[in-house]
Amino acid sequence: MPKISTPNSKAQTKLFHNERINVYPRILSLKEFHFWPDNNRTLFTFDRLRRLTGKQLSELSIDEITQFVAEQDIHKLQVLADSIGRNGVQVPLTIRDDGKLLDGNRRYFACQWLRMQSLERGQALPETLSQIPVEVILAGERV
């Protein structure tokens, strides 16, 4: 995945995992970043998916992974997907400049779920999926 640029973005300081970092606000489309397979909130779900399918996440499509995450009641993706469809993503996701998601896996999968449902219904993709607020962390940069 190509590096995510931060043209004309002014750095903002944010506390992230007890460390002050610079983040650069951007608006990206869903296809410009990817989920974090080692996120603690979804790690158990991913481990379960690997056990049930006998496959690694890299062997599964994003739709297969999203479908499985959506079927797990604990994540309540449908409620969040409905909200994002109406209101957009309200809390920016935090990503590295290589597109890897660091915070917001559940919001990411709710967006993917909304995308899948729209395609399944033959509807246009909601505009909210092309206007996702993110905060980009540049590799190696410290405050």
N, CA, C and O atoms as a MOPAC input file, in Angstrom:
PM7 MOZYME 1SCF
protein

 N      0.85400 1    -1.17000 1     0.00000 1
 C      0.00000 1     0.00000 1     0.00000 1
 C      0.90300 1     1.23900 1     0.00000 1
 O      1.85100 1     1.30300 1     0.78300 1
 N      0.62400 1     2.22900 1    -0.87100 1
 C      1.46600 1     3.42200 1    -0.91800 1
 C      1.34200 1     4.24600 1     0.36600 1
 O      0.35400 1     4.15400 1     1.09500 1
 N      2.35600 1     5.03900 1     0.61300 1
 C      2.35300 1     5.92400 1     1.77600 1
 C      1.20900 1     6.92000 1     1.66000 1
 O      0.89700 1     7.41000 1     0.57400 1
 N      0.59600 1     7.20600 1     2.79200 1
 C     -0.47300 1     8.20200 1     2.82600 1
 C      0.17400 1     9.55000 1     3.08900 1
 O      0.84400 1     9.75400 1     4.10100 1
 N     -0.04200 1    10.45100 1     2.16700 1
 C      0.57000 1    11.77100 1     2.29700 1
 C     -0.27300 1    12.65300 1     3.21100 1
 O     -1.44300 1    12.37800 1     3.47800 1
 N      0.35200 1    13.70000 1     3.67000 1
 C     -0.34600 1    14.64500 1     4.55300 1
 C     -0.15500 1    16.06600 1     4.01600 1
 O      0.33400 1    16.93900 1     4.73300 1
 N     -0.53800 1    16.29800 1     2.75900 1
 C     -0.30000 1    17.61600 1     2.16400 1
 C     -1.09800 1    18.69700 1     2.89800 1
 O     -2.28900 1    18.54400 1     3.16900 1
 N     -0.41900 1    19.76800 1     3.20300 1
 C     -1.04900 1    20.93600 1     3.83700 1
 C     -1.72800 1    20.63300 1     5.16000 1
 O     -2.50700 1    21.45100 1     5.65100 1
 N     -1.45100 1    19.47500 1     5.74900 1
 C     -2.03300 1    19.16100 1     7.04400 1
 C     -1.10300 1    19.67200 1     8.13500 1
 O      0.10700 1    19.44700 1     8.09300 1
 N     -1.67100 1    20.34900 1     9.09100 1
 C     -0.88600 1    20.82500 1    10.22300 1
 C     -0.95700 1    19.77900 1    11.32100 1
 O     -2.03500 1    19.27900 1    11.64400 1
 N      0.19700 1    19.44800 1    11.89500 1
 C      0.24900 1    18.44000 1    12.95000 1
 C     -0.53100 1    18.89900 1    14.17800 1
 O     -0.51300 1    20.07000 1    14.55700 1
 N     -1.20900 1    17.93900 1    14.77800 1
 C     -1.87600 1    18.14600 1    16.05500 1
 C     -1.25400 1    17.15400 1    17.02700 1
 O     -0.93000 1    16.02700 1    16.65200 1
 N     -1.08900 1    17.57600 1    18.27300 1
 C     -0.53400 1    16.68600 1    19.27700 1
 C     -1.66700 1    15.92600 1    19.94300 1
 O     -2.69700 1    16.50200 1    20.29300 1
 N     -1.46300 1    14.61600 1    20.11500 1
 C     -2.49200 1    13.75700 1    20.69100 1
 C     -1.81900 1    12.76500 1    21.63400 1
 O     -0.69700 1    12.31700 1    21.39400 1
 N     -2.52100 1    12.43600 1    22.69900 1
 C     -2.04800 1    11.38200 1    23.58800 1
 C     -2.53200 1    10.05700 1    23.02000 1
 O     -3.73500 1     9.84700 1    22.86000 1
 N     -1.60400 1     9.16800 1    22.71700 1
 C     -1.93400 1     7.87900 1    22.11800 1
 C     -1.13600 1     6.81800 1    22.84100 1
 O      0.09300 1     6.80200 1    22.77500 1
 N     -1.83300 1     5.92800 1    23.53400 1
 C     -1.18400 1     4.87800 1    24.32600 1
 C     -0.14400 1     5.46600 1    25.27800 1
 O      0.99000 1     4.99500 1    25.36900 1
 N     -0.57600 1     6.51600 1    25.98400 1
 C      0.24800 1     7.18900 1    27.00300 1
 C      1.50000 1     7.86200 1    26.45200 1
 O      2.45500 1     8.09300 1    27.19400 1
 N      1.50400 1     8.17300 1    25.18100 1
 C      2.64400 1     8.86400 1    24.57200 1
 C      2.11500 1    10.01300 1    23.72200 1
 O      1.13700 1     9.85300 1    22.99300 1
 N      2.75600 1    11.15900 1    23.81700 1
 C      2.36900 1    12.30200 1    22.98200 1
 C      2.95100 1    12.09600 1    21.58700 1
 O      4.14700 1    11.85600 1    21.42000 1
 N      2.08300 1    12.19700 1    20.60200 1
 C      2.49300 1    12.01200 1    19.20800 1
 C      1.88700 1    13.11100 1    18.35100 1
 O      0.91900 1    13.76100 1    18.74700 1
 N      2.46000 1    13.30900 1    17.18400 1
 C      1.86400 1    14.19700 1    16.19000 1
 C      0.95100 1    13.37000 1    15.30700 1
 O      1.31100 1    12.27400 1    14.87700 1
 N     -0.21800 1    13.89500 1    15.04500 1
 C     -1.12700 1    13.27100 1    14.08200 1
 C     -1.50600 1    14.33600 1    13.05500 1
 O     -1.52500 1    15.53300 1    13.34400 1
 N     -1.80200 1    13.86400 1    11.85900 1
 C     -2.15900 1    14.74700 1    10.76300 1
 C     -3.56700 1    14.39500 1    10.29600 1
 O     -3.79000 1    13.30600 1     9.76600 1
 N     -4.52000 1    15.30700 1    10.48900 1
 C     -5.90000 1    15.01300 1    10.07800 1
 C     -6.02000 1    14.91500 1     8.55700 1
 O     -5.44100 1    15.71200 1     7.81900 1
 N     -6.77100 1    13.93500 1     8.11600 1
 C     -7.05100 1    13.72700 1     6.69900 1
 C     -8.45800 1    13.17100 1     6.56000 1
 O     -9.04900 1    12.69000 1     7.52800 1
 N     -8.97500 1    13.24100 1     5.37200 1
 C    -10.21900 1    12.58100 1     4.99900 1
 C     -9.84700 1    11.57300 1     3.91400 1
 O     -9.29900 1    11.94300 1     2.87600 1
 N    -10.14800 1    10.29500 1     4.16300 1
 C     -9.78700 1     9.24400 1     3.21000 1
 C    -11.00600 1     8.39900 1     2.87900 1
 O    -12.02200 1     8.43800 1     3.57300 1
 N    -10.88100 1     7.64600 1     1.81900 1
 C    -11.92800 1     6.67500 1     1.49900 1
 C    -11.56100 1     5.35800 1     2.17800 1
 O    -10.40800 1     5.13800 1     2.54700 1
 N    -12.53700 1     4.50500 1     2.33400 1
 C    -12.36700 1     3.22900 1     3.01300 1
 C    -11.26700 1     2.36600 1     2.39100 1
 O    -10.58800 1     1.62500 1     3.10100 1
 N    -11.09200 1     2.45600 1     1.09900 1
 C    -10.12800 1     1.59000 1     0.41600 1
 C     -8.67400 1     2.03300 1     0.60000 1
 O     -7.76000 1     1.35100 1     0.13600 1
 N     -8.44900 1     3.16600 1     1.26900 1
 C     -7.09400 1     3.68800 1     1.40100 1
 C     -6.35400 1     3.20900 1     2.65400 1
 O     -5.19200 1     3.56100 1     2.85400 1
 N     -7.00700 1     2.42100 1     3.48700 1
 C     -6.33500 1     1.89100 1     4.67700 1
 C     -6.89000 1     0.52000 1     4.98800 1
 O     -7.90800 1     0.12400 1     4.41900 1
 N     -6.24300 1    -0.21500 1     5.88000 1
 C     -6.62800 1    -1.59500 1     6.14100 1
 C     -6.64500 1    -1.87500 1     7.64700 1
 O     -6.02900 1    -1.15200 1     8.43000 1
 N     -7.34700 1    -2.91300 1     8.03100 1
 C     -7.52600 1    -3.22900 1     9.44500 1
 C     -6.24100 1    -3.71700 1    10.09300 1
 O     -5.26400 1    -4.05500 1     9.42400 1
 N     -6.27800 1    -3.74200 1    11.40300 1
 C     -5.13900 1    -4.16800 1    12.20800 1
 C     -5.43500 1    -5.55700 1    12.75700 1
 O     -6.28400 1    -5.68800 1    13.63800 1
 N     -4.76800 1    -6.59300 1    12.27100 1
 C     -5.09800 1    -7.96000 1    12.70100 1
 C     -4.73400 1    -8.25900 1    14.15600 1
 O     -5.24000 1    -9.22600 1    14.72600 1
 N     -3.86900 1    -7.45000 1    14.76500 1
 C     -3.44200 1    -7.71700 1    16.14200 1
 C     -4.14200 1    -6.82700 1    17.17100 1
 O     -3.70800 1    -6.75800 1    18.32000 1
 N     -5.21000 1    -6.15300 1    16.77400 1
 C     -5.95600 1    -5.29800 1    17.69500 1
 C     -6.57800 1    -6.15100 1    18.79600 1
 O     -7.24300 1    -7.14700 1    18.51000 1
 N     -6.36600 1    -5.76800 1    20.04300 1
 C     -6.85700 1    -6.55800 1    21.17400 1
 C     -8.36800 1    -6.75100 1    21.16800 1
 O     -8.85000 1    -7.79400 1    21.61000 1
 N     -9.13200 1    -5.76900 1    20.67700 1
 C    -10.59200 1    -5.88900 1    20.68700 1
 C    -11.11500 1    -6.92200 1    19.69400 1
 O    -12.19100 1    -7.48600 1    19.88800 1
 N    -10.36100 1    -7.16500 1    18.64200 1
 C    -10.82100 1    -8.11100 1    17.62600 1
 C     -9.94100 1    -9.36000 1    17.54300 1
 O    -10.22000 1   -10.25800 1    16.74900 1
 N     -8.91000 1    -9.42300 1    18.33500 1
 C     -7.97900 1   -10.54800 1    18.30100 1
 C     -8.68400 1   -11.88600 1    18.54700 1
 O     -8.44200 1   -12.85300 1    17.82400 1
 N     -9.54400 1   -11.94900 1    19.55000 1
 C    -10.26900 1   -13.18500 1    19.84900 1
 C    -11.14900 1   -13.59300 1    18.66700 1
 O    -11.22100 1   -14.77100 1    18.31800 1
 N    -11.81300 1   -12.61800 1    18.05600 1
 C    -12.66100 1   -12.89600 1    16.89200 1
 C    -11.81800 1   -13.45400 1    15.74700 1
 O    -12.21100 1   -14.42800 1    15.10500 1
 N    -10.66600 1   -12.84300 1    15.48900 1
 C     -9.79800 1   -13.31600 1    14.40900 1
 C     -9.25300 1   -14.70800 1    14.69600 1
 O     -9.16500 1   -15.54000 1    13.79200 1
 N     -8.88500 1   -14.96700 1    15.95400 1
 C     -8.40000 1   -16.30500 1    16.32100 1
 C     -9.49500 1   -17.34600 1    16.09300 1
 O     -9.23100 1   -18.43800 1    15.58700 1
 N    -10.69700 1   -17.00400 1    16.46300 1
 C    -11.83600 1   -17.92100 1    16.27000 1
 C    -12.07300 1   -18.17900 1    14.77400 1
 O    -12.31600 1   -19.31500 1    14.36500 1
 N    -11.99900 1   -17.13500 1    13.98000 1
 C    -12.17400 1   -17.27600 1    12.53500 1
 C    -11.10100 1   -18.19300 1    11.95400 1
 O    -11.40400 1   -19.04800 1    11.12100 1
 N     -9.85800 1   -18.02500 1    12.38200 1
 C     -8.77000 1   -18.89400 1    11.89800 1
 C     -9.02100 1   -20.35200 1    12.27900 1
 O     -8.81000 1   -21.25300 1    11.46600 1
 N     -9.46900 1   -20.58600 1    13.51300 1
 C     -9.74100 1   -21.96600 1    13.95400 1
 C    -10.88200 1   -22.59000 1    13.16200 1
 O    -10.80100 1   -23.75300 1    12.76500 1
 N    -11.93900 1   -21.82800 1    12.93200 1
 C    -13.11600 1   -22.37000 1    12.24000 1
 C    -12.86900 1   -22.61700 1    10.75400 1
 O    -13.39300 1   -23.57400 1    10.18500 1
 N    -12.07500 1   -21.75600 1    10.12800 1
 C    -11.85100 1   -21.90600 1     8.68300 1
 C    -10.58200 1   -22.69800 1     8.36600 1
 O    -10.43400 1   -23.23100 1     7.26700 1
 N     -9.66800 1   -22.77000 1     9.33700 1
 C     -8.38200 1   -23.40300 1     9.06900 1
 C     -7.50700 1   -22.54800 1     8.16500 1
 O     -6.53700 1   -23.04200 1     7.58900 1
 N     -7.84500 1   -21.26200 1     8.03700 1
 C     -7.09300 1   -20.35900 1     7.16000 1
 C     -6.56000 1   -19.17600 1     7.96000 1
 O     -7.11500 1   -18.78700 1     8.98800 1
 N     -5.47200 1   -18.62300 1     7.45600 1
 C     -4.94500 1   -17.38600 1     8.01700 1
 C     -5.75900 1   -16.21200 1     7.46500 1
 O     -6.39900 1   -16.33400 1     6.42100 1
 N     -5.73200 1   -15.08600 1     8.16500 1
 C     -6.47700 1   -13.91300 1     7.69100 1
 C     -6.04000 1   -13.51000 1     6.28900 1
 O     -6.86200 1   -13.07800 1     5.48100 1
 N     -4.76700 1   -13.64700 1     6.00200 1
 C     -4.25400 1   -13.26900 1     4.67900 1
 C     -4.83200 1   -14.13300 1     3.55600 1
 O     -4.76100 1   -13.75800 1     2.38600 1
 N     -5.40000 1   -15.28300 1     3.90600 1
 C     -6.00000 1   -16.17500 1     2.91300 1
 C     -7.49000 1   -15.90300 1     2.70800 1
 O     -8.12400 1   -16.51000 1     1.84500 1
 N     -8.03800 1   -14.99600 1     3.49900 1
 C     -9.46300 1   -14.67800 1     3.42900 1
 C     -9.66500 1   -13.28600 1     2.84000 1
 O     -8.83000 1   -12.40100 1     3.02200 1
 N    -10.77000 1   -13.10100 1     2.14000 1
 C    -11.07700 1   -11.78000 1     1.59300 1
 C    -11.57800 1   -10.87300 1     2.71700 1
 O    -12.00900 1   -11.34400 1     3.76900 1
 N    -11.51200 1    -9.58200 1     2.47600 1
 C    -12.01600 1    -8.63600 1     3.47100 1
 C    -13.51700 1    -8.85400 1     3.69200 1
 O    -14.01400 1    -8.64300 1     4.79800 1
 N    -14.23500 1    -9.27100 1     2.65800 1
 C    -15.66500 1    -9.55000 1     2.81200 1
 C    -15.91000 1   -10.75000 1     3.71500 1
 O    -16.83200 1   -10.73100 1     4.53000 1
 N    -15.09700 1   -11.79300 1     3.58200 1
 C    -15.24600 1   -12.97200 1     4.44700 1
 C    -14.95000 1   -12.61200 1     5.90400 1
 O    -15.65400 1   -13.04900 1     6.81400 1
 N    -13.91500 1   -11.82200 1     6.11200 1
 C    -13.56600 1   -11.41200 1     7.47100 1
 C    -14.66400 1   -10.53000 1     8.04900 1
 O    -15.08900 1   -10.72500 1     9.18700 1
 N    -15.11900 1    -9.56400 1     7.26800 1
 C    -16.16100 1    -8.64500 1     7.73400 1
 C    -17.44500 1    -9.38600 1     8.05400 1
 O    -18.07900 1    -9.11100 1     9.07200 1
 N    -17.83600 1   -10.31900 1     7.20500 1
 C    -19.04500 1   -11.11100 1     7.44200 1
 C    -18.94800 1   -11.81700 1     8.79500 1
 O    -19.90400 1   -11.80600 1     9.57100 1
 N    -17.80900 1   -12.42400 1     9.07600 1
 C    -17.62100 1   -13.13600 1    10.32700 1
 C    -17.66800 1   -12.17700 1    11.52300 1
 O    -18.30900 1   -12.46900 1    12.53300 1
 N    -16.99200 1   -11.04500 1    11.40400 1
 C    -17.00600 1   -10.05400 1    12.49200 1
 C    -18.44100 1    -9.57400 1    12.73100 1
 O    -18.86500 1    -9.42600 1    13.87700 1
 N    -19.18000 1    -9.33200 1    11.65500 1
 C    -20.56400 1    -8.85000 1    11.78400 1
 C    -21.46400 1    -9.87900 1    12.45800 1
 O    -22.42600 1    -9.51100 1    13.13300 1
 N    -21.16800 1   -11.14700 1    12.28500 1
 C    -21.98800 1   -12.20900 1    12.89000 1
 C    -21.73200 1   -12.37000 1    14.38800 1
 O    -22.49100 1   -13.04900 1    15.08100 1
 N    -20.67100 1   -11.75000 1    14.88300 1
 C    -20.34700 1   -11.84600 1    16.30500 1
 C    -21.07700 1   -10.72400 1    17.04200 1
 O    -20.74800 1    -9.54900 1    16.88000 1
 N    -22.05200 1   -11.08800 1    17.83700 1
 C    -22.88200 1   -10.11500 1    18.54800 1
 C    -22.08700 1    -9.10800 1    19.36700 1
 O    -22.50200 1    -7.95900 1    19.52300 1
 N    -20.97200 1    -9.53000 1    19.87600 1
 C    -20.17600 1    -8.67000 1    20.74800 1
 C    -19.75800 1    -7.36400 1    20.07300 1
 O    -19.58300 1    -6.35000 1    20.74900 1
 N    -19.59800 1    -7.37800 1    18.76000 1
 C    -19.12700 1    -6.19200 1    18.03400 1
 C    -20.25300 1    -5.22800 1    17.65400 1
 O    -19.99300 1    -4.05400 1    17.38700 1
 N    -21.48800 1    -5.70400 1    17.62500 1
 C    -22.65700 1    -4.86100 1    17.31500 1
 C    -22.41500 1    -3.98900 1    16.06600 1
 O    -22.65000 1    -2.78100 1    16.08300 1
 N    -21.95000 1    -4.62100 1    15.00700 1
 C    -21.61800 1    -3.88500 1    13.78800 1
 C    -22.82200 1    -3.27000 1    13.10500 1
 O    -22.72800 1    -2.17500 1    12.55000 1
 N    -23.96100 1    -3.96300 1    13.13700 1
 C    -25.11600 1    -3.43100 1    12.42400 1
 C    -25.55300 1    -2.08000 1    12.97600 1
 O    -25.87100 1    -1.16700 1    12.21400 1
 N    -25.56800 1    -1.95600 1    14.28300 1
 C    -25.96200 1    -0.69200 1    14.91500 1
 C    -24.99700 1     0.41900 1    14.51100 1
 O    -25.41600 1     1.51700 1    14.14400 1
 N    -23.70100 1     0.11800 1    14.58400 1
 C    -22.70400 1     1.11900 1    14.21500 1
 C    -22.74600 1     1.42700 1    12.71800 1
 O    -22.60700 1     2.58600 1    12.32700 1
 N    -22.93300 1     0.41800 1    11.88300 1
 C    -23.02400 1     0.63400 1    10.43000 1
 C    -24.22200 1     1.52200 1    10.09400 1
 O    -24.11800 1     2.40600 1     9.24400 1
 N    -25.34900 1     1.29500 1    10.74900 1
 C    -26.52800 1     2.13500 1    10.51700 1
 C    -26.24200 1     3.58900 1    10.89100 1
 O    -26.62600 1     4.50900 1    10.17000 1
 N    -25.56900 1     3.78500 1    12.01300 1
 C    -25.22400 1     5.13200 1    12.45700 1
 C    -24.26200 1     5.80200 1    11.47300 1
 O    -24.43500 1     6.97400 1    11.13700 1
 N    -23.26700 1     5.07400 1    11.01800 1
 C    -22.30700 1     5.62900 1    10.06100 1
 C    -23.00400 1     5.95800 1     8.74100 1
 O    -22.68000 1     6.96100 1     8.10400 1
 N    -23.95700 1     5.12200 1     8.32800 1
 C    -24.71100 1     5.40100 1     7.11100 1
 C    -25.48200 1     6.71400 1     7.20300 1
 O    -25.60100 1     7.45200 1     6.22500 1
 N    -26.00000 1     6.98700 1     8.39300 1
 C    -26.77000 1     8.22600 1     8.61000 1
 C    -25.87900 1     9.43600 1     8.87000 1
 O    -26.12400 1    10.51900 1     8.33900 1
 N    -24.85100 1     9.25200 1     9.68500 1
 C    -24.09400 1    10.38200 1    10.23100 1
 C    -22.62400 1    10.43500 1     9.84600 1
 O    -21.93800 1    11.40800 1    10.16000 1
 N    -22.13200 1     9.40500 1     9.17200 1
 C    -20.71200 1     9.33700 1     8.87700 1
 C    -19.93000 1     8.87800 1    10.09300 1
 O    -20.49900 1     8.66400 1    11.16400 1
 N    -18.63700 1     8.72800 1     9.92900 1
 C    -17.75900 1     8.35800 1    11.03900 1
 C    -17.52700 1     9.62700 1    11.85000 1
 O    -17.02500 1    10.62100 1    11.32600 1
 N    -17.89000 1     9.59100 1    13.11500 1
 C    -17.80300 1    10.77800 1    13.95600 1
 C    -16.47800 1    10.90100 1    14.70800 1
 O    -16.05600 1    12.00800 1    15.04000 1
 N    -15.83000 1     9.78800 1    14.97400 1
 C    -14.55500 1     9.79300 1    15.69400 1
 C    -13.47600 1     9.34100 1    14.71400 1
 O    -13.55100 1     8.23300 1    14.18400 1
 N    -12.47900 1    10.18200 1    14.47000 1
 C    -11.44600 1     9.80300 1    13.49300 1
 C    -10.74500 1     8.50300 1    13.86400 1
 O    -10.52900 1     8.21000 1    15.04000 1
 N    -10.40000 1     7.74200 1    12.85400 1
 C     -9.60400 1     6.54500 1    13.04000 1
 C     -8.13700 1     6.96700 1    13.04400 1
 O     -7.77800 1     7.94900 1    12.39400 1
 N     -7.30000 1     6.25200 1    13.75600 1
 C     -5.87400 1     6.54700 1    13.78100 1
 C     -5.16600 1     5.50700 1    12.93500 1
 O     -5.31900 1     4.30400 1    13.14500 1
 N     -4.37800 1     5.99300 1    11.96400 1
 C     -3.67300 1     5.09400 1    11.05600 1
 C     -2.21500 1     5.52400 1    10.92500 1
 O     -1.86800 1     6.68500 1    11.14300 1
 N     -1.37600 1     4.56200 1    10.56600 1
 C      0.00400 1     4.89500 1    10.21700 1
 C      0.03000 1     5.37700 1     8.77700 1
 O     -0.93500 1     5.19000 1     8.03500 1
 N      1.11400 1     5.98600 1     8.38900 1
 C      1.19700 1     6.48900 1     7.01200 1
 C      1.33800 1     5.38400 1     5.97500 1
 O      1.32800 1     5.66100 1     4.77600 1
 N      1.47100 1     4.11100 1     6.42600 1
 C      1.44700 1     2.99200 1     5.48400 1
 C      0.03200 1     2.41400 1     5.33900 1
 O     -0.16500 1     1.40700 1     4.65800 1
 N     -0.94900 1     3.05900 1     5.98300 1
 C     -2.34300 1     2.65000 1     5.85100 1
 C     -2.82400 1     1.66400 1     6.89400 1
 O     -3.99600 1     1.28700 1     6.88800 1
 N     -1.94700 1     1.23500 1     7.79300 1
 C     -2.35000 1     0.27700 1     8.82200 1
 C     -3.12400 1     0.99000 1     9.92400 1
 O     -2.66900 1     1.99100 1    10.47700 1
 N     -4.26700 1     0.46900 1    10.22100 1
 C     -5.14500 1     1.02500 1    11.24300 1
 C     -4.59500 1     0.71300 1    12.63200 1
 O     -4.25800 1    -0.43500 1    12.92400 1
 N     -4.50400 1     1.72300 1    13.48300 1
 C     -4.03200 1     1.53300 1    14.85300 1
 C     -5.14600 1     1.67500 1    15.87600 1
 O     -5.07000 1     1.10000 1    16.96200 1
 N     -6.17000 1     2.42900 1    15.54000 1
 C     -7.30000 1     2.61300 1    16.44700 1
 C     -8.56100 1     2.80000 1    15.61500 1
 O     -8.63900 1     3.69700 1    14.77500 1
 N     -9.55500 1     1.93400 1    15.86300 1
 C    -10.81400 1     2.06600 1    15.14100 1
 C    -11.20000 1     0.83600 1    14.33800 1
 O    -11.94100 1     0.95100 1    13.36100 1
 N    -10.71500 1    -0.34600 1    14.72600 1
 C    -11.05500 1    -1.56600 1    13.98300 1
 C    -12.57000 1    -1.75800 1    13.86200 1
 O    -13.06700 1    -2.09600 1    12.78800 1
 N    -13.29800 1    -1.54500 1    14.95000 1
 C    -14.75000 1    -1.75900 1    14.91300 1
 C    -15.42000 1    -0.78500 1    13.94400 1
 O    -16.31600 1    -1.17500 1    13.19500 1
 N    -14.99200 1     0.48200 1    13.95200 1
 C    -15.53200 1     1.46500 1    13.00200 1
 C    -15.17200 1     1.06600 1    11.57300 1
 O    -15.98800 1     1.19900 1    10.66100 1
 N    -13.94200 1     0.57400 1    11.38200 1
 C    -13.50900 1     0.12500 1    10.05900 1
 C    -14.41900 1    -1.00500 1     9.55300 1
 O    -14.90200 1    -0.96400 1     8.42100 1
 N    -14.64400 1    -2.00500 1    10.40100 1
 C    -15.46800 1    -3.13300 1     9.96400 1
 C    -16.93500 1    -2.73300 1     9.80400 1
 O    -17.63500 1    -3.30300 1     8.96800 1
 N    -17.40400 1    -1.77800 1    10.57600 1
 C    -18.77400 1    -1.27700 1    10.37900 1
 C    -18.88000 1    -0.59400 1     9.01200 1
 O    -19.89700 1    -0.72800 1     8.33200 1
 N    -17.84700 1     0.13000 1     8.61100 1
 C    -17.82800 1     0.74500 1     7.27800 1
 C    -17.80200 1    -0.32500 1     6.19000 1
 O    -18.51200 1    -0.22000 1     5.19000 1
 N    -16.98600 1    -1.34900 1     6.38900 1
 C    -16.93800 1    -2.45200 1     5.41700 1
 C    -18.29900 1    -3.14500 1     5.33500 1
 O    -18.75200 1    -3.49700 1     4.24500 1
 N    -18.94900 1    -3.34100 1     6.48200 1
 C    -20.25700 1    -3.98400 1     6.53100 1
 C    -21.28500 1    -3.13300 1     5.78100 1
 O    -22.10600 1    -3.66700 1     5.03500 1
 N    -21.24200 1    -1.82800 1     5.97600 1
 C    -22.13400 1    -0.90500 1     5.26400 1
 C    -21.88700 1    -0.98500 1     3.76100 1
 O    -22.83400 1    -0.98700 1     2.97400 1
 N    -20.61400 1    -1.05200 1     3.35800 1
 C    -20.26500 1    -1.19300 1     1.93600 1
 C    -20.84500 1    -2.48200 1     1.36500 1
 O    -21.45500 1    -2.48400 1     0.29600 1
 N    -20.64300 1    -3.57800 1     2.09600 1
 C    -21.13500 1    -4.88100 1     1.61800 1
 C    -22.65200 1    -4.89100 1     1.49100 1
 O    -23.18700 1    -5.41100 1     0.51200 1
 N    -23.34600 1    -4.32900 1     2.46200 1
 C    -24.81100 1    -4.30600 1     2.41300 1
 C    -25.30800 1    -3.45300 1     1.25200 1
 O    -26.28300 1    -3.80900 1     0.58800 1
 N    -24.64200 1    -2.33200 1     1.00700 1
 C    -25.04600 1    -1.46800 1    -0.11200 1
 C    -24.88600 1    -2.20700 1    -1.43000 1
 O    -25.77500 1    -2.16900 1    -2.28000 1
 N    -23.75400 1    -2.88000 1    -1.60100 1
 C    -23.52000 1    -3.63400 1    -2.84000 1
 C    -24.52700 1    -4.77200 1    -2.98900 1
 O    -25.04300 1    -5.02100 1    -4.07900 1
 N    -24.79800 1    -5.45600 1    -1.88200 1
 C    -25.76100 1    -6.56600 1    -1.89400 1
 C    -27.15400 1    -6.10100 1    -2.32400 1
 O    -27.87800 1    -6.82900 1    -3.00200 1
 N    -27.51100 1    -4.90200 1    -1.93100 1
 C    -28.83800 1    -4.34000 1    -2.27100 1
 C    -28.85000 1    -3.64300 1    -3.62400 1
 O    -29.89200 1    -3.16100 1    -4.06500 1
 N    -27.68800 1    -3.58700 1    -4.28900 1
 C    -27.59800 1    -2.91000 1    -5.58000 1
 C    -27.66900 1    -1.40000 1    -5.45500 1
 O    -28.04300 1    -0.70900 1    -6.40300 1
 N    -27.31200 1    -0.89000 1    -4.28600 1
 C    -27.36200 1     0.55300 1    -4.04300 1
 C    -25.97500 1     1.16700 1    -4.23700 1
 O    -24.95500 1     0.48300 1    -4.15600 1
 N    -25.97000 1     2.45500 1    -4.49100 1
 C    -24.69800 1     3.17400 1    -4.56200 1
 C    -24.06700 1     3.18000 1    -3.17600 1
 O    -24.76400 1     3.15800 1    -2.16200 1
 N    -22.75000 1     3.21100 1    -3.14900 1
 C    -22.06600 1     3.26400 1    -1.86800 1
 C    -22.35600 1     4.60300 1    -1.19100 1
 O    -22.33400 1     5.64700 1    -1.84300 1
 N    -22.62300 1     4.57500 1     0.09900 1
 C    -22.85800 1     5.82600 1     0.80700 1
 C    -21.64600 1     6.74900 1     0.71400 1
 O    -20.50300 1     6.30000 1     0.79600 1
 N    -21.90600 1     8.02100 1     0.54500 1
 C    -20.82900 1     9.00900 1     0.44100 1
 C    -19.95100 1     9.00000 1     1.68900 1
 O    -18.76700 1     9.33400 1     1.62500 1
 N    -20.52900 1     8.62000 1     2.81000 1
 C    -19.77100 1     8.59300 1     4.06200 1
 C    -18.55900 1     7.66700 1     3.97800 1
 O    -17.60400 1     7.84300 1     4.73300 1
 N    -18.57800 1     6.68700 1     3.07800 1
 C    -17.45300 1     5.75700 1     2.95300 1
 C    -16.28100 1     6.34800 1     2.16700 1
 O    -15.19100 1     5.77600 1     2.14400 1
 N    -16.50900 1     7.47700 1     1.53400 1
 C    -15.41800 1     8.14500 1     0.82300 1
 C    -14.91900 1     9.35700 1     1.60200 1
 O    -14.02100 1    10.06800 1     1.15200 1
 N    -15.51100 1     9.58500 1     2.77500 1
 C    -15.14600 1    10.75800 1     3.57300 1
 C    -14.94400 1    10.37300 1     5.03800 1
 O    -15.62700 1    10.87600 1     5.93000 1
 N    -13.99900 1     9.47600 1     5.26200 1
 C    -13.73800 1     8.97900 1     6.61000 1
 C    -12.62900 1     9.81200 1     7.24700 1
 O    -11.52800 1     9.90200 1     6.70500 1
 N    -12.92000 1    10.41900 1     8.39800 1
 C    -11.86500 1    11.19500 1     9.06200 1
 C    -10.84200 1    10.26500 1     9.70700 1
 O    -11.19000 1     9.32000 1    10.41500 1
 N     -9.57600 1    10.56100 1     9.44500 1
 C     -8.48700 1     9.78100 1    10.03800 1
 C     -7.44000 1    10.74700 1    10.58500 1
 O     -7.37500 1    11.91300 1    10.19700 1
 N     -6.63400 1    10.22900 1    11.48800 1
 C     -5.46900 1    10.94300 1    11.98300 1
 C     -4.26500 1    10.08200 1    11.60600 1
 O     -4.15000 1     8.93700 1    12.04300 1
 N     -3.37600 1    10.63900 1    10.79700 1
 C     -2.23400 1     9.89500 1    10.27200 1
 C     -1.01700 1    10.12100 1    11.16300 1
 O     -0.68700 1    11.25200 1    11.51900 1
 N     -0.36200 1     9.02200 1    11.51300 1
 C      0.89600 1     9.07300 1    12.25500 1
 C      2.01200 1     8.78500 1    11.26200 1
 O      1.99300 1     7.75600 1    10.58800 1
 N      2.97500 1     9.68000 1    11.16900 1
 C      4.09600 1     9.48000 1    10.26700 1
 C      5.13600 1     8.58800 1    10.92200 1
 O      5.45400 1     8.75400 1    12.10000 1
 N      5.66000 1     7.65100 1    10.16500 1
 C      6.65500 1     6.70300 1    10.67500 1
 C      7.86300 1     7.45500 1    11.20200 1
 O      8.39600 1     8.34100 1    10.53400 1
 N      8.28900 1     7.09800 1    12.39800 1
 C      9.50100 1     7.65000 1    12.97700 1
 C      9.37800 1     9.04300 1    13.55100 1
 O     10.34700 1     9.55400 1    14.11300 1
 N      8.23100 1     9.67600 1    13.43200 1
 C      8.09200 1    11.03800 1    13.94600 1
 C      7.67600 1    11.01100 1    15.41500 1
 O      6.78700 1    10.25000 1    15.79700 1
 N      8.29500 1    11.81100 1    16.21000 1
 C      7.96600 1    11.95700 1    17.63200 1
 C      7.73100 1    13.42900 1    17.92700 1
 O      8.18200 1    14.30700 1    17.19000 1
 N      7.03000 1    13.68000 1    18.99700 1
 C      6.76500 1    15.06600 1    19.41600 1
 C      8.00000 1    15.61200 1    20.09100 1
 O      8.00700 1    16.76400 1    20.52600 1

